[in-house]
Amino acid sequence: MSPPDYFDVSYAINPWMDPAQWSASAELLSQHARDGWKALRACYEGLGAEVLVLPPVSGLPDLVFTANCGLVLDRTVFLASYRHPERQPEQPHGRAFFDRLKSEGYVDRIVTPPGGMHFEGAGDAIWDAHRGVLWSGFGMRSSAGIDRVLAETFGVTAIPLELRNPHFYHLDTCFCALSQGEVLIHEKAFSARDLDVIRERVGADRVLVASDDDADHLGVNSVSFRDAAGRDDVVLCYATDALRGQLRERGYDVHVVDLASFNRSGGAAFCLTLRLDQTTR
């Protein structure tokens, strides 16, 4: 995670971002962001997670969205290559952080994307441990064909899913792999063909569909894992009663953390989190 010391909305690279609206209440929204980030970290630590911190950098407001700085699987880091110039200055800071993690023994290998290809980290590459596959988003940020590079790098099957709705510009805004094997999706973010691919691979009875209300509050941008006590958790910024009920019926503990200030930049719990412990084994 990376603290929101310099988080704001000073440019617009997706439909959620409105610098004028942010500046009208900047002090209040900044405090709300700090409070939400601290609550999210406390939630993770309360569930037994160890949180490592990427230092914030002035002038890089979106560095807080650590999910985008790379994908970590089997102690290998596949670095980000951002599409938008506004985020490209984050890349050396992400690289330096991973170099530090390598020196401290958290990761073993760091891989750079091929020249000319964009890749926006775990936000567009969601590891599905239950099936042993990577769900690979492309079209808005990450390049078409990045799934083949990821498959070769990690020795796994990567399933490409095309993103067409600019509000759901990263896969993590509309798709979440849950720790017991279900997936939570927003159907309107995908083509009919890709919905068929998801249902065929997952099983229709294991696909949970988020409502427009949940998706429009970035509730799908959630983190699911089995905690230190053996419980299956879902951490998210928003959930209707219907979604909470679906998750609880499936055996999940639901933790809602108010991250509305980050929604104004198009992010929520998953965006603010990069898993370092994912493994194919």
ZIQUIUR-V704599 format. One record per pair of residues at least 24 apart in sequence whose C-alpha atoms are under 8 Angstrom apart, sorted by sequence separation. I is the first residue (numbers start at 1). J is the second residue. D is the distance in whole Angstrom. If there is no record, write none. Layout:
# ZIQUIUR-V704599
<<I:J:D> <I:J:D>>
This chain:
# ZIQUIUR-V704599
<<70:94:8> <118:142:5> <119:143:6> <132:156:7> <133:157:5> <134:158:5> <135:159:5> <136:160:5> <137:161:5> <138:162:5> <139:163:5> <140:164:7> <165:189:6> <182:206:5> <183:207:5> <184:208:5> <185:209:5> <186:210:5> <214:238:7> <62:87:7> <69:94:6> <117:142:8> <118:143:5> <132:157:7> <133:158:6> <134:159:6> <135:160:6> <136:161:6> <137:162:6> <138:163:6> <139:164:7> <164:189:7> <181:206:7> <182:207:6> <183:208:6> <184:209:6> <185:210:6> <186:211:7> <214:239:6> <7:33:8> <117:143:6> <133:159:7> <135:161:7> <137:163:6> <140:166:7> <163:189:6> <164:190:7> <182:208:7> <184:210:7> <186:212:8> <214:240:6> <60:87:7> <63:90:6> <119:146:7> <163:190:6> <213:240:7> <118:146:8> <141:169:7> <162:190:7> <4:33:7> <5:34:7> <60:89:8> <117:146:7> <140:169:5> <141:170:7> <161:190:8> <162:191:8> <186:215:6> <214:243:8> <4:34:6> <60:90:7> <77:107:7> <140:170:7> <3:34:7> <75:106:7> <76:107:6> <79:110:7> <237:268:6> <75:107:4> <76:108:6> <77:109:6> <78:110:6> <79:111:6> <80:112:8> <81:113:7> <138:170:8> <162:194:7> <211:243:8> <236:268:7> <237:269:6> <4:37:7> <75:108:5> <76:109:5> <77:110:5> <78:111:5> <79:112:5> <80:113:7> <137:170:7> <138:171:8> <161:194:6> <210:243:7> <236:269:6> <3:37:7> <75:109:7> <76:110:6> <77:111:6> <78:112:6> <79:113:7> <137:171:5> <186:220:7> <235:269:7> <236:270:8> <76:111:7> <78:113:7> <83:118:6> <136:171:7> <185:220:7> <81:117:7> <82:118:6> <83:119:8> <184:220:7> <81:118:5> <82:119:6> <83:120:8> <80:118:7> <81:119:5> <82:120:6> <208:246:8> <80:119:5> <81:120:6> <54:94:8> <79:119:8> <80:120:5> <80:121:5> <174:215:7> <79:121:7> <173:215:8> <54:97:7> <78:121:7> <174:218:8> <176:220:6> <126:171:8> <173:218:6> <175:220:6> <176:221:7> <178:223:8> <179:224:6> <218:263:7> <124:170:5> <125:171:7> <126:172:7> <174:220:6> <175:221:7> <176:222:7> <178:224:5> <179:225:5> <217:263:7> <221:267:7> <222:268:7> <223:269:6> <123:170:6> <124:171:5> <173:220:6> <174:221:7> <176:223:7> <177:224:7> <178:225:7> <179:226:6> <221:268:6> <222:269:5> <223:270:5> <123:171:6> <124:172:6> <172:220:7> <173:221:5> <176:224:8> <218:266:8> <221:269:6> <222:270:5> <123:172:5> <128:177:6> <130:179:7> <172:221:5> <218:267:7> <219:268:8> <221:270:5> <1:51:7> <3:53:8> <6:56:7> <70:120:7> <71:121:5> <72:122:8> <122:172:8> <123:173:8> <126:176:8> <127:177:7> <129:179:8> <130:180:7> <131:181:8> <172:222:8> <218:268:6> <221:271:7> <1:52:6> <2:53:5> <3:54:8> <5:56:6> <6:57:7> <69:120:7> <70:121:4> <71:122:5> <126:177:7> <130:181:5> <1:53:5> <2:54:5> <3:55:7> <4:56:7> <6:58:6> <9:61:7> <68:120:5> <69:121:5> <70:122:6> <129:181:8> <180:232:7> <1:54:6> <2:55:6> <3:56:6> <6:59:7> <7:60:8> <8:61:6> <68:121:4> <69:122:8> <128:181:8> <179:232:6> <2:56:6> <6:60:7> <7:61:4> <8:62:8> <67:121:6> <68:122:6> <71:125:7> <179:233:8> <6:61:5> <7:62:6> <67:122:5> <68:123:5> <67:123:6> <68:124:8> <178:234:8> <4:61:7> <7:64:7> <83:141:6> <82:141:7> <83:142:7> <4:64:6> <82:142:8> <2:63:7> <3:64:6> <2:64:5> <1:64:7> <2:65:7> <1:65:8> <2:66:7> <1:66:6> <13:84:7> <11:86:8> <74:154:8> <73:154:7> <173:267:8> <172:270:7> <167:266:8> <172:271:7> <123:270:8> <123:271:7> <132:280:6> <129:279:8> <15:166:7> <16:167:7> <127:278:8> <129:280:7> <14:166:7> <15:167:6> <122:274:7> <14:167:7> <14:169:8> <106:276:8> <49:227:8> <48:227:6> <49:228:8> <47:227:6> <48:228:5> <47:228:6> <48:229:8> <47:229:8> <75:276:7> <65:267:7> <75:277:8> <67:270:7> <68:271:7> <71:274:8> <72:275:7> <73:276:7> <74:277:8> <75:278:8> <67:271:5> <72:276:6> <73:277:7> <74:278:6> <75:279:8> <66:271:6> <67:272:6> <72:277:8> <73:278:5> <74:279:5> <65:271:5> <66:272:5> <67:273:5> <68:274:8> <72:278:7> <73:279:5> <74:280:6> <65:272:4> <66:273:6> <67:274:4> <73:280:7> <64:272:6> <65:273:7> <66:274:6> <67:275:8> <43:255:8> <40:257:6> <39:257:7> <36:257:7> <36:258:6> <37:259:7> <36:259:5> <33:259:7> <32:259:8> <33:260:8> <32:260:8> <33:261:5> <32:261:6> <33:262:7> <40:269:8> <30:261:7> <29:261:6> <22:264:8> <18:264:7> <16:263:7> <17:264:6> <16:264:5> <17:265:5> <16:265:6> <17:266:7> <16:266:5> <14:265:8> <15:266:8> <14:266:7> <9:264:7> <9:265:6> <2:272:7> <1:272:6> <1:273:5> <1:274:7>>
